[in-house]
Amino acid sequence: FTLSGSVTIVEPPGRTLLTGLLIYHDDTGDISSPGPMSGIAENGDFRADRAQGNVRTNLMTLSGGVVLHSAGLANGPAREPVALYADTLHIDGTAKRMQASGDVRIEQGTQTLSAPQLDLDNVTGEMRMSGGVHGAQPPDRTFSTAEISYNLNSGEMAVPKAVRGTSRNGDFSADSAHGNLKTRVYDLVGDAVVH
């Protein structure tokens, strides 16, 4: 069936979907919203240019100008607000996993990470960004690397490949690095250079 014109769907506990057109196939569970949509979930809100998925398999793909705000994407003790921006976001509600692609950006507090690809385990808070990662820690630190693993709850991070960066006092590089983005304590490993 097709619902059109200021469609509002409310689903407990506290989920609301707003769109202009919603197509639902009762026989398969397929659902699509070919136009702009927005919504409110238990711990945040979202919007996208369009969406499609399946209510039976709990799979959803948001496309075009995806924005997701959350009181904390992961289910952990440090539920610091997170904003996710992407061109496409695949959500597996059953496995509690997300995959984002395109111009992906994560903002948590004042820190920003951007890359073409993101994989997130929403249960553990473990996130992997790849394809060329750029990070910024205001007021003065930036870094670039091929990929990074980061835990949204603890702040623990691991950079398995070469990393280069700048800070107020100079620049740095190493073959790899690990540390904590929240405490700002890091270890540069292998051919570490700090100017």
Disulfide bonds with the S-S distance in Angstrom:
none
